[in-house]
Every structure is written in C-alpha cells, then in structure tokens.
C-alpha cells in the first residue's frame, strides 16, 4: 500500500465521512486543554516580547476537531494577553496532513469558523492567518527554529509504513495468534518513527518551544493485551467470515496489515528519554468510549446494537480508503455491517474503552543536551 495515497480519512460530509464521525477526537482536544494552557502560558512567560507566533497542527484531517484546537489555542493566548494588558502576537496557524487529505472540505468550513470567532461570546481578538500544509510529519515540514508550538491529536499511532517482513496469517494487526516476531516488528517500527518525529520537530522548534501530543495507546505493558488489538481483532473476525464465504481470497487477507501501533506510556517515554531532545513536562492518560455518542463515564452499555453501529461508522470513516485500496469497494458495506454486529456482541460482555496518551514536551537547550551526552 502507498501510505500517502490511502492513509487518509473519508472526505466530504456524508454519514461515513470523518467530519461526521470525529466527535471522539473533538472531545480529546477539550480534555487536553489544561495541558495546552500550561504549555502556552509557560511559553508566553519565556517569550514575553513575541510579535509573531507560529503554531502547527500535525495530522489535522478535516473534521470539526481541527477548528476546536485552533479556537482553544487562540483563546488561551488571547486571555493571557488581555490579563497582562499587552497586544497579542500575530498567529500563523498551519494545518498539516497528507496530500490526499480532504483539504477542500476543511477550508470550506473555514468560513463558518471565521464567523463563529468574530461575533458574540466566542469572539477572539487575536490576529490570525491559516495555511494548509500538505506533507508527512515523518519528513521536515518547516525551516529550522521557526515554530513555537506543535499540536498533534489522534495521529501518532499511525506509523510511517506497515513493518516489512510481516507473516501474520488471519490478522490485520497484533492479534492473539500473531507470532512474537510480528509484535516486535510493529514495536521496532514505532520506535524508529517516533524517534524520527522527535528529531524533526526538535530542529523546527524555536528554543523553548513546546509540543502537546495525544494518540491512542494501551494501559498495559503486555503488547498482546492492548485495547486497539481488541478493536482490530473484531475487524479481522469480520474479514475472516467474508473469506470463509468465498467473497475474498484468503491470500488477500493475509497480505493486509494496518499501519497502526498503540504504545504504552512507558514505551513512549522510553523513546523520548533515549532521544534526549525534549524534557517531559507532563503526561496524562484518559479513556474514550468506543461509541463516540456515548458520553457516560460508567461501564454500562444502554444500547449495544446502536453503539455497535456508531463505532462501526467511526471506524469506517478511518479505514474505508485502506479497505477499498486493498480489497475493492464491493465488500465495504458488508464488512462494516458484520463489524457492527461483532462490536454489539462484544459490548454485551465488556464495555471496552480506548486509552489515549497525552504528553507535553519542551525542547531542551543545548547546554542540557551537552550535559546529558557527557553523562552517557
């Protein structure tokens, strides 16, 4: 699979589009707001005379959560400047995603965003300029020391490629029957990719610049005992049932694996510490219900069939381009109908939630890095 051509969310505004199924991601932005506020407040203290501020959202996609992030950042900066009685900096806001992202839908909704932040209680008195930036965040995107603040939400669990050399019969991710080598290859790919991401952003950030990153993870250290593995396992079951009926060739399924990896917090922190480029300012883990329309904090499922359908629509908005690219369009409706039923059956037994890892990182100064290297 060509990652940059197929690893994008469903565009448009249909019932299976990402824009219509990104409520969970939008809520994540609100959950990490205190972390963003802490980071931006510290930056404003460190850089009090800043006349221009460059902010980038990496993996912005095309849903309302993109503008939710921008709104929160501008509100935080605007409120700080108002309290201090100083002019807010001009803000250059970059929205980054792969070239196949639906930038058209994103910028069509920009008009509504501008109206919302220019009237009434939502008014934001910060001068801002919004630019789209196609490209992979596993490559350089900005000139050296030009960005003040990076944000990335629900993106870094997407690795740069499916690990090479996988033999993962009947699975599309790390499943219970996956050989240990499969788990190791996925783990090694994440380490390489996350290390590269950190190295690139270190070069692009100004001294004292910060990042707030949130992405899917797992609660336990056991790589086989991950909540994302459960979710993708139910997709595997659905695909296997289609194979058994002769609608898809078995070889086609065996050659399909997902470019995802959900690390534990310990794994993510180990990569950051080994790289030695950033101080870890704050970490947090929170959970999201599978059903994006279930806002409850309890362990009860009130309608497992409806929740199954809601989660299937959410996953379809993410997976459909990959499914169509590999298997063709003919199986899509049937696959996600079966997946919805499998999820509904699973939710009767257990209300599974997806852990989200959130980290605030600050670029180390050269002196700190030299001291670290001299002690190694």
ZADORO-33434 format. One record per residue (C-alpha): z, y, x; residue in three letters; residue number from 1. Coordinates in steps of 0.25 Angstrom, whole numbers, plus 5000, padded with zeros to 4 digits. Each point is the difference from the previous one (the first is absolute). Example, Ala and Ser with C-alpha at 12.3 -4.5 7.8 and 13.67 -1.06 7.14 Angstrom:
<rs>
<up:5031, north:4982, east:5049, res:Ala, n:1>
<up:4998, north:5014, east:5006, res:Ser, n:2>
</rs>
This chain:
<rs>
<up:5000, north:5000, east:5000, res:Unk, n:1>
<up:4997, north:5014, east:5005, res:Unk, n:2>
<up:5013, north:5006, east:4998, res:Unk, n:3>
<up:4996, north:5015, east:4998, res:Unk, n:4>
<up:4990, north:4996, east:4990, res:Unk, n:5>
<up:5008, north:4991, east:4991, res:Unk, n:6>
<up:5015, north:5005, east:5003, res:Unk, n:7>
<up:5001, north:5011, east:4989, res:Unk, n:8>
<up:5006, north:5001, east:4987, res:Unk, n:9>
<up:4992, north:5000, east:4987, res:Unk, n:10>
<up:4994, north:5013, east:4997, res:Unk, n:11>
<up:4997, north:5008, east:4988, res:Unk, n:12>
<up:5010, north:5001, east:4988, res:Unk, n:13>
<up:4998, north:4987, east:4992, res:Unk, n:14>
<up:5012, north:4991, east:4996, res:Unk, n:15>
<up:4998, north:4992, east:5013, res:Unk, n:16>
<up:4999, north:5012, east:5009, res:Unk, n:17>
<up:5010, north:5004, east:5011, res:Unk, n:18>
<up:5002, north:5014, east:4993, res:Unk, n:19>
<up:5005, north:4993, east:4987, res:Unk, n:20>
<up:5008, north:4989, east:5007, res:Unk, n:21>
<up:5008, north:5008, east:5011, res:Unk, n:22>
<up:5013, north:5003, east:4993, res:Unk, n:23>
<up:5008, north:4992, east:5010, res:Unk, n:24>
<up:4994, north:5007, east:5012, res:Unk, n:25>
<up:5003, north:5014, east:4993, res:Unk, n:26>
<up:5014, north:4996, east:4997, res:Unk, n:27>
<up:5002, north:4996, east:5015, res:Unk, n:28>
<up:4996, north:5015, east:5004, res:Unk, n:29>
<up:5012, north:5004, east:4992, res:Unk, n:30>
<up:5009, north:4990, east:5005, res:Unk, n:31>
<up:4997, north:5004, east:5015, res:Unk, n:32>
<up:5001, north:5015, east:4996, res:Unk, n:33>
<up:5014, north:5002, east:5007, res:Unk, n:34>
<up:4995, north:4994, east:5013, res:Unk, n:35>
<up:4988, north:5009, east:4999, res:Unk, n:36>
<up:5009, north:5012, east:4997, res:Unk, n:37>
<up:5009, north:4997, east:5012, res:Unk, n:38>
<up:4988, north:4998, east:5010, res:Unk, n:39>
<up:4994, north:5013, east:4995, res:Unk, n:40>
<up:5013, north:5008, east:5000, res:Unk, n:41>
<up:5002, north:4996, east:5015, res:Unk, n:42>
<up:4986, north:5003, east:5004, res:Unk, n:43>
<up:5002, north:5014, east:4993, res:Unk, n:44>
<up:5012, north:5003, east:5008, res:Unk, n:45>
<up:4993, north:4995, east:5013, res:Unk, n:46>
<up:4988, north:5008, east:4998, res:Unk, n:47>
<up:5005, north:5012, east:4992, res:Unk, n:48>
<up:4988, north:5010, east:5004, res:Unk, n:49>
<up:4990, north:4990, east:4995, res:Unk, n:50>
<up:4988, north:5008, east:4994, res:Unk, n:51>
<up:4991, north:4987, east:4997, res:Unk, n:52>
<up:5005, north:4986, east:4997, res:Unk, n:53>
<up:4991, north:4988, east:5000, res:Unk, n:54>
<up:5003, north:4988, east:4991, res:Unk, n:55>
<up:4993, north:4987, east:4999, res:Unk, n:56>
<up:5001, north:4990, east:4989, res:Unk, n:57>
<up:4994, north:4987, east:5006, res:Unk, n:58>
<up:4995, north:4989, east:4990, res:Unk, n:59>
<up:5000, north:5010, east:4989, res:Unk, n:60>
<up:4991, north:4992, east:4990, res:Unk, n:61>
<up:4996, north:5007, east:4987, res:Unk, n:62>
<up:5012, north:4999, east:4991, res:Unk, n:63>
<up:5010, north:5011, east:4995, res:Unk, n:64>
<up:5010, north:4996, east:5011, res:Unk, n:65>
<up:4991, north:5007, east:5010, res:Unk, n:66>
<up:5003, north:5014, east:4993, res:Unk, n:67>
<up:5014, north:4996, east:4997, res:Unk, n:68>
<up:5002, north:4999, east:5015, res:Unk, n:69>
<up:4993, north:5014, east:5003, res:Unk, n:70>
<up:5008, north:5006, east:4989, res:Unk, n:71>
<up:5014, north:4995, east:5006, res:Unk, n:72>
<up:4996, north:5005, east:5014, res:Unk, n:73>
<up:4996, north:5014, east:4995, res:Unk, n:74>
<up:5012, north:5001, east:4991, res:Unk, n:75>
<up:5010, north:4996, east:5012, res:Unk, n:76>
<up:4993, north:5010, east:5009, res:Unk, n:77>
<up:4999, north:5011, east:4990, res:Unk, n:78>
<up:5015, north:4998, east:4996, res:Unk, n:79>
<up:5005, north:5001, east:5014, res:Unk, n:80>
<up:4992, north:5013, east:5003, res:Unk, n:81>
<up:5005, north:5006, east:4987, res:Unk, n:82>
<up:5014, north:4997, east:5004, res:Unk, n:83>
<up:4998, north:5006, east:5014, res:Unk, n:84>
<up:4992, north:5012, east:4994, res:Unk, n:85>
<up:4988, north:4997, east:5009, res:Unk, n:86>
<up:4985, north:4999, east:4998, res:Unk, n:87>
<up:4996, north:4985, east:4998, res:Unk, n:88>
<up:4990, north:4995, east:5010, res:Unk, n:89>
<up:4985, north:4998, east:4996, res:Unk, n:90>
<up:4999, north:4985, east:4998, res:Unk, n:91>
<up:4988, north:4992, east:5004, res:Unk, n:92>
<up:5001, north:4987, east:4992, res:Unk, n:93>
<up:4991, north:4988, east:5004, res:Unk, n:94>
<up:4998, north:4988, east:4991, res:Unk, n:95>
<up:4996, north:4988, east:5008, res:Unk, n:96>
<up:4994, north:4987, east:4996, res:Unk, n:97>
<up:4989, north:4990, east:5003, res:Unk, n:98>
<up:4986, north:5005, east:4997, res:Unk, n:99>
<up:4998, north:4991, east:4988, res:Unk, n:100>
<up:5012, north:5007, east:4993, res:Unk, n:101>
<up:4997, north:5007, east:4987, res:Unk, n:102>
<up:5001, north:5014, east:5006, res:Unk, n:103>
<up:4991, north:5005, east:4988, res:Unk, n:104>
<up:5011, north:4996, east:4990, res:Unk, n:105>
<up:5010, north:5006, east:5009, res:Unk, n:106>
<up:4994, north:5013, east:5001, res:Unk, n:107>
<up:4996, north:5001, east:4986, res:Unk, n:108>
<up:5015, north:4999, east:4996, res:Unk, n:109>
<up:5003, north:5011, east:5010, res:Unk, n:110>
<up:4996, north:5011, east:4990, res:Unk, n:111>
<up:5011, north:4995, east:4991, res:Unk, n:112>
<up:5010, north:5000, east:5011, res:Unk, n:113>
<up:4997, north:5014, east:5004, res:Unk, n:114>
<up:5002, north:5004, east:4985, res:Unk, n:115>
<up:5013, north:4993, east:5000, res:Unk, n:116>
<up:5006, north:5006, east:5012, res:Unk, n:117>
<up:4996, north:5014, east:4997, res:Unk, n:118>
<up:5007, north:5003, east:4986, res:Unk, n:119>
<up:5014, north:4998, east:4994, res:Unk, n:120>
<up:5011, north:4993, east:5006, res:Unk, n:121>
<up:4991, north:4992, east:5009, res:Unk, n:122>
<up:4995, north:5012, east:5007, res:Unk, n:123>
<up:4999, north:4998, east:5016, res:Unk, n:124>
<up:5000, north:5013, east:5008, res:Unk, n:125>
<up:4994, north:4994, east:5012, res:Unk, n:126>
<up:4986, north:5002, east:5005, res:Unk, n:127>
<up:4993, north:4987, east:5002, res:Unk, n:128>
<up:4986, north:4994, east:5004, res:Unk, n:129>
<up:4997, north:4986, east:4996, res:Unk, n:130>
<up:4990, north:4992, east:5008, res:Unk, n:131>
<up:4995, north:4986, east:4999, res:Unk, n:132>
<up:4999, north:4991, east:5013, res:Unk, n:133>
<up:4993, north:4987, east:4999, res:Unk, n:134>
<up:5004, north:4990, east:5011, res:Unk, n:135>
<up:5009, north:4989, east:5004, res:Unk, n:136>
<up:5014, north:5004, east:5004, res:Unk, n:137>
<up:4999, north:4989, east:5011, res:Unk, n:138>
<up:4991, north:5010, east:5007, res:Unk, n:139>
<up:5002, north:5014, east:5005, res:Unk, n:140>
<up:4999, north:5010, east:4989, res:Unk, n:141>
<up:5005, north:5013, east:5006, res:Unk, n:142>
<up:5000, north:5008, east:5012, res:Unk, n:143>
<up:5012, north:4999, east:5010, res:Unk, n:144>
<up:5012, north:5006, east:4995, res:Unk, n:145>
<up:4994, north:5006, east:4988, res:Unk, n:146>
<up:5008, north:4994, east:4988, res:Unk, n:147>
<up:5014, north:5004, east:4996, res:Unk, n:148>
<up:5003, north:4989, east:4989, res:Unk, n:149>
<up:4994, north:4987, east:4997, res:Unk, n:150>
<up:5003, north:4992, east:4987, res:Unk, n:151>
<up:4995, north:4986, east:4996, res:Unk, n:152>
<up:5004, north:4993, east:4988, res:Unk, n:153>
<up:4996, north:4985, east:4996, res:Unk, n:154>
<up:4990, north:4999, east:5011, res:Unk, n:155>
<up:5005, north:4995, east:5013, res:Unk, n:156>
<up:5002, north:4986, east:4994, res:Unk, n:157>
<up:4984, north:5000, east:5001, res:Unk, n:158>
<up:4997, north:4995, east:5014, res:Unk, n:159>
<up:4987, north:5003, east:5007, res:Unk, n:160>
<up:4994, north:4986, east:4998, res:Unk, n:161>
<up:5003, north:4986, east:4996, res:Unk, n:162>
<up:5005, north:4993, east:5012, res:Unk, n:163>
<up:4990, north:4992, east:5008, res:Unk, n:164>
<up:5001, north:4985, east:5000, res:Unk, n:165>
<up:5007, north:4998, east:4987, res:Unk, n:166>
<up:4999, north:4986, east:4994, res:Unk, n:167>
<up:5008, north:5002, east:4987, res:Unk, n:168>
<up:4995, north:4990, east:4990, res:Unk, n:169>
<up:5002, north:5003, east:4986, res:Unk, n:170>
<up:5008, north:5013, east:5003, res:Unk, n:171>
<up:4996, north:5015, east:5001, res:Unk, n:172>
<up:5012, north:5005, east:5007, res:Unk, n:173>
<up:5012, north:4993, east:5006, res:Unk, n:174>
<up:5004, north:4989, east:4990, res:Unk, n:175>
<up:5010, north:4989, east:5000, res:Unk, n:176>
<up:4989, north:4990, east:5005, res:Unk, n:177>
<up:4995, north:5010, east:5011, res:Unk, n:178>
<up:5001, north:4994, east:5014, res:Unk, n:179>
<up:5009, north:5008, east:5010, res:Unk, n:180>
<up:4988, north:5005, east:5008, res:Unk, n:181>
<up:4995, north:5007, east:4987, res:Unk, n:182>
<up:5014, north:5008, east:4999, res:Unk, n:183>
<up:5000, north:5003, east:5015, res:Unk, n:184>
<up:4985, north:5005, east:5000, res:Unk, n:185>
<up:5004, north:5010, east:4988, res:Unk, n:186>
<up:5012, north:5004, east:5007, res:Unk, n:187>
<up:4993, north:5003, east:5013, res:Unk, n:188>
<up:4989, north:5008, east:4993, res:Unk, n:189>
<up:5011, north:5009, east:4993, res:Unk, n:190>
<up:5007, north:5002, east:5013, res:Unk, n:191>
<up:4986, north:5004, east:5007, res:Unk, n:192>
<up:4996, north:5009, east:4989, res:Unk, n:193>
<up:5013, north:5007, east:4997, res:Unk, n:194>
<up:5002, north:5003, east:5016, res:Unk, n:195>
<up:4986, north:5006, east:5000, res:Unk, n:196>
<up:5003, north:5008, east:4987, res:Unk, n:197>
<up:5013, north:5006, east:5007, res:Unk, n:198>
<up:4992, north:5003, east:5013, res:Unk, n:199>
<up:4989, north:5007, east:4993, res:Unk, n:200>
<up:5010, north:5009, east:4991, res:Unk, n:201>
<up:5008, north:5003, east:5013, res:Unk, n:202>
<up:4988, north:5006, east:5006, res:Unk, n:203>
<up:4997, north:5008, east:4988, res:Unk, n:204>
<up:5013, north:5005, east:4996, res:Unk, n:205>
<up:5006, north:5014, east:5006, res:Unk, n:206>
<up:5013, north:4999, east:5008, res:Unk, n:207>
<up:5011, north:4997, east:4990, res:Unk, n:208>
<up:4990, north:4996, east:4989, res:Unk, n:209>
<up:5005, north:4989, east:4990, res:Unk, n:210>
<up:4994, north:4989, east:4991, res:Unk, n:211>
<up:5005, north:4994, east:4987, res:Unk, n:212>
<up:4994, north:4986, east:4998, res:Unk, n:213>
<up:5002, north:4991, east:4989, res:Unk, n:214>
<up:4994, north:4986, east:4998, res:Unk, n:215>
<up:5002, north:4986, east:4994, res:Unk, n:216>
<up:5009, north:4991, east:5008, res:Unk, n:217>
<up:5010, north:4989, east:4998, res:Unk, n:218>
<up:5015, north:4999, east:4999, res:Unk, n:219>
<up:5002, north:4987, east:5008, res:Unk, n:220>
<up:4996, north:4997, east:5015, res:Unk, n:221>
<up:4994, north:4987, east:4995, res:Unk, n:222>
<up:4985, north:5003, east:5001, res:Unk, n:223>
<up:4998, north:4989, east:4989, res:Unk, n:224>
<up:5010, north:5006, east:4991, res:Unk, n:225>
<up:4993, north:5013, east:4996, res:Unk, n:226>
<up:4999, north:5006, east:4986, res:Unk, n:227>
<up:4985, north:5004, east:5003, res:Unk, n:228>
<up:4998, north:4985, east:5004, res:Unk, n:229>
<up:5004, north:4996, east:4985, res:Unk, n:230>
<up:4991, north:5010, east:4994, res:Unk, n:231>
<up:4988, north:4996, east:5009, res:Unk, n:232>
<up:5004, north:4985, east:4997, res:Unk, n:233>
<up:4997, north:5002, east:4985, res:Unk, n:234>
<up:4987, north:5006, east:5003, res:Unk, n:235>
<up:4997, north:4988, east:5009, res:Unk, n:236>
<up:5004, north:4991, east:4988, res:Unk, n:237>
<up:4990, north:5007, east:4991, res:Unk, n:238>
<up:4989, north:4998, east:5010, res:Unk, n:239>
<up:5003, north:4986, east:5003, res:Unk, n:240>
<up:5000, north:4997, east:4985, res:Unk, n:241>
<up:4986, north:5006, east:4999, res:Unk, n:242>
<up:4996, north:4992, east:5012, res:Unk, n:243>
<up:5004, north:4987, east:4993, res:Unk, n:244>
<up:4991, north:5003, east:4989, res:Unk, n:245>
<up:4988, north:5002, east:5009, res:Unk, n:246>
<up:4999, north:5014, east:4997, res:Unk, n:247>
<up:5002, north:5004, east:5015, res:Unk, n:248>
<up:4997, north:4991, east:5012, res:Unk, n:249>
<up:5012, north:4996, east:5008, res:Unk, n:250>
<up:4994, north:5004, east:5013, res:Unk, n:251>
<up:4999, north:5014, east:4994, res:Unk, n:252>
<up:5015, north:5001, east:4997, res:Unk, n:253>
<up:5004, north:4994, east:5014, res:Unk, n:254>
<up:4992, north:5011, east:5007, res:Unk, n:255>
<up:5007, north:5011, east:4992, res:Unk, n:256>
<up:5013, north:5007, east:5005, res:Unk, n:257>
<up:5006, north:5013, east:4997, res:Unk, n:258>
<up:5002, north:5011, east:5011, res:Unk, n:259>
<up:5014, north:5003, east:4996, res:Unk, n:260>
<up:5014, north:4998, east:5007, res:Unk, n:261>
<up:5014, north:5003, east:4994, res:Unk, n:262>
<up:5009, north:5001, east:5012, res:Unk, n:263>
<up:5016, north:5000, east:5000, res:Unk, n:264>
<up:5007, north:5013, east:5003, res:Unk, n:265>
<up:5004, north:4993, east:5013, res:Unk, n:266>
<up:4986, north:4997, east:5004, res:Unk, n:267>
<up:4995, north:5015, east:4997, res:Unk, n:268>
<up:5012, north:5006, east:5008, res:Unk, n:269>
<up:4997, north:4990, east:5012, res:Unk, n:270>
<up:4986, north:5005, east:5001, res:Unk, n:271>
<up:5004, north:5014, east:5000, res:Unk, n:272>
<up:5011, north:4998, east:5010, res:Unk, n:273>
<up:4991, north:4992, east:5009, res:Unk, n:274>
<up:4990, north:5011, east:5000, res:Unk, n:275>
<up:5010, north:5011, east:5004, res:Unk, n:276>
<up:4992, north:5011, east:4994, res:Unk, n:277>
<up:5009, north:5004, east:4988, res:Unk, n:278>
<up:5014, north:5002, east:4996, res:Unk, n:279>
<up:5004, north:4993, east:4987, res:Unk, n:280>
<up:5007, north:5010, east:4992, res:Unk, n:281>
<up:5002, north:4993, east:4987, res:Unk, n:282>
<up:4997, north:4987, east:4993, res:Unk, n:283>
<up:5001, north:4995, east:4986, res:Unk, n:284>
<up:4996, north:4988, east:4992, res:Unk, n:285>
<up:4997, north:5001, east:4985, res:Unk, n:286>
<up:4994, north:4991, east:4990, res:Unk, n:287>
<up:4989, north:5001, east:4989, res:Unk, n:288>
<up:4998, north:4991, east:4988, res:Unk, n:289>
<up:4987, north:4993, east:5000, res:Unk, n:290>
<up:4997, north:5006, east:4986, res:Unk, n:291>
<up:4997, north:5015, east:5003, res:Unk, n:292>
<up:5004, north:5003, east:4986, res:Unk, n:293>
<up:5014, north:4994, east:5001, res:Unk, n:294>
<up:5010, north:5011, east:5005, res:Unk, n:295>
<up:5012, north:4992, east:4998, res:Unk, n:296>
<up:5010, north:4996, east:5011, res:Unk, n:297>
<up:5005, north:4987, east:4994, res:Unk, n:298>
<up:4995, north:4986, east:5002, res:Unk, n:299>
<up:4995, north:4998, east:4985, res:Unk, n:300>
<up:4986, north:4999, east:4996, res:Unk, n:301>
<up:4998, north:5005, east:4986, res:Unk, n:302>
<up:4985, north:4995, east:4998, res:Unk, n:303>
<up:4995, north:4991, east:5011, res:Unk, n:304>
<up:4986, north:4999, east:4994, res:Unk, n:305>
<up:4998, north:5015, east:5000, res:Unk, n:306>
<up:5007, north:5001, east:5014, res:Unk, n:307>
<up:4990, north:4990, east:5005, res:Unk, n:308>
<up:4988, north:5007, east:4994, res:Unk, n:309>
<up:5006, north:5013, east:5006, res:Unk, n:310>
<up:5002, north:4995, east:5014, res:Unk, n:311>
<up:4986, north:4993, east:5000, res:Unk, n:312>
<up:4993, north:5013, east:4997, res:Unk, n:313>
<up:5008, north:5006, east:5011, res:Unk, n:314>
<up:4996, north:4989, east:5010, res:Unk, n:315>
<up:4986, north:5000, east:4995, res:Unk, n:316>
<up:4998, north:5015, east:5003, res:Unk, n:317>
<up:5004, north:4997, east:5015, res:Unk, n:318>
<up:4993, north:4986, east:5001, res:Unk, n:319>
<up:4987, north:5001, east:4992, res:Unk, n:320>
<up:4991, north:5006, east:5011, res:Unk, n:321>
<up:5004, north:4988, east:5009, res:Unk, n:322>
<up:4998, north:4990, east:4990, res:Unk, n:323>
<up:4987, north:5005, east:4996, res:Unk, n:324>
<up:4995, north:5001, east:5014, res:Unk, n:325>
<up:5004, north:4985, east:5003, res:Unk, n:326>
<up:4999, north:4992, east:4987, res:Unk, n:327>
<up:4991, north:5009, east:4992, res:Unk, n:328>
<up:5002, north:5008, east:4987, res:Unk, n:329>
<up:4999, north:4988, east:4990, res:Unk, n:330>
<up:5014, north:4994, east:5002, res:Unk, n:331>
<up:5008, north:5014, east:5000, res:Unk, n:332>
<up:5004, north:5000, east:4985, res:Unk, n:333>
<up:5004, north:4985, east:5000, res:Unk, n:334>
<up:5007, north:5001, east:5013, res:Unk, n:335>
<up:5009, north:5011, east:4996, res:Unk, n:336>
<up:5002, north:4995, east:4986, res:Unk, n:337>
<up:5006, north:4987, east:5007, res:Unk, n:338>
<up:5008, north:5008, east:5009, res:Unk, n:339>
<up:5006, north:5008, east:4989, res:Unk, n:340>
<up:5004, north:4987, east:4993, res:Unk, n:341>
<up:5006, north:4994, east:5013, res:Unk, n:342>
<up:5008, north:5013, east:5002, res:Unk, n:343>
<up:5005, north:4999, east:4986, res:Unk, n:344>
<up:5005, north:4986, east:5003, res:Unk, n:345>
<up:5006, north:5004, east:5013, res:Unk, n:346>
<up:5008, north:5012, east:4993, res:Unk, n:347>
<up:5007, north:4990, east:4990, res:Unk, n:348>
<up:5006, north:4994, east:5012, res:Unk, n:349>
<up:5003, north:5012, east:5009, res:Unk, n:350>
<up:4998, north:5015, east:5000, res:Unk, n:351>
<up:4994, north:5002, east:5014, res:Unk, n:352>
<up:4999, north:5014, east:5006, res:Unk, n:353>
<up:4992, north:5005, east:5011, res:Unk, n:354>
<up:5009, north:5006, east:5012, res:Unk, n:355>
<up:4995, north:5013, east:5006, res:Unk, n:356>
<up:5003, north:5004, east:5014, res:Unk, n:357>
<up:5002, north:5015, east:5002, res:Unk, n:358>
<up:5001, north:5006, east:5014, res:Unk, n:359>
<up:5001, north:5014, east:5006, res:Unk, n:360>
<up:4996, north:5001, east:5014, res:Unk, n:361>
<up:5000, north:5012, east:5010, res:Unk, n:362>
<up:4991, north:5002, east:5012, res:Unk, n:363>
<up:5008, north:4998, east:5013, res:Unk, n:364>
<up:5000, north:5011, east:5010, res:Unk, n:365>
<up:4994, north:4997, east:5014, res:Unk, n:366>
<up:5014, north:5000, east:5006, res:Unk, n:367>
<up:5005, north:4990, east:4990, res:Unk, n:368>
<up:4988, north:4991, east:5003, res:Unk, n:369>
<up:5002, north:5001, east:5015, res:Unk, n:370>
<up:5015, north:4997, east:4999, res:Unk, n:371>
<up:4996, north:4988, east:4992, res:Unk, n:372>
<up:4990, north:4995, east:5009, res:Unk, n:373>
<up:5009, north:5002, east:5012, res:Unk, n:374>
<up:5011, north:4991, east:4994, res:Unk, n:375>
<up:4990, north:4988, east:4997, res:Unk, n:376>
</rs>
